[in-house]
């Protein structure tokens, strides 16, 4: 794993209709949607990080871990976006370990207005719409994860 990529986790959270939870980023005016994700802290393993990030980004962890990706997926981030990130001078992108969850709560449990919010809003999205509605530099990552877990859909 290259040290040019920030280690992080991604989570595909599915409802009972196998729709995917996505949020619209507060810090990106593009209107694109993304699945929750976040960095792995020092002395933290990926599974610990994904549960922490779930609470930080959607305000709940009412979910059951369903599957874990068997790969790390790298993507590079455009320089104009890196310039806005606190770690943007250190890394060229992220390497992500992905986790699939089955959401077990109610929609009212989801709260993106957290202490340090990252999303302005959220919704459930059909997997067929995910790639086209993602920011372009994450599309290949989303395709990779959807392919790995294609048997779910």
HELIX and SHEET records of a PDB file:
HELIX    1   1 UNK A   46  UNK A   58  1                                  13    
HELIX    2   2 UNK A   79  UNK A   82  1                                   4    
HELIX    3   3 UNK A  107  UNK A  109  5                                   3    
HELIX    4   4 UNK A  127  UNK A  130  1                                   4    
HELIX    5   5 UNK A  136  UNK A  138  5                                   3    
HELIX    6   6 UNK A  139  UNK A  148  1                                  10    
HELIX    7   7 UNK A  150  UNK A  152  5                                   3    
SHEET    1   A 4 UNK A  37  UNK A  39  0                                        
SHEET    2   A 4 UNK A   5  UNK A  14 -1                                        
SHEET    3   A 4 UNK A  93  UNK A 103  1                                        
SHEET    4   A 4 UNK A  63  UNK A  76 -1                                        
SHEET    1   B 3 UNK A  33  UNK A  34  0                                        
SHEET    2   B 3 UNK A  20  UNK A  25 -1                                        
SHEET    3   B 3 UNK A 119  UNK A 125 -1                                        
END                                                                             
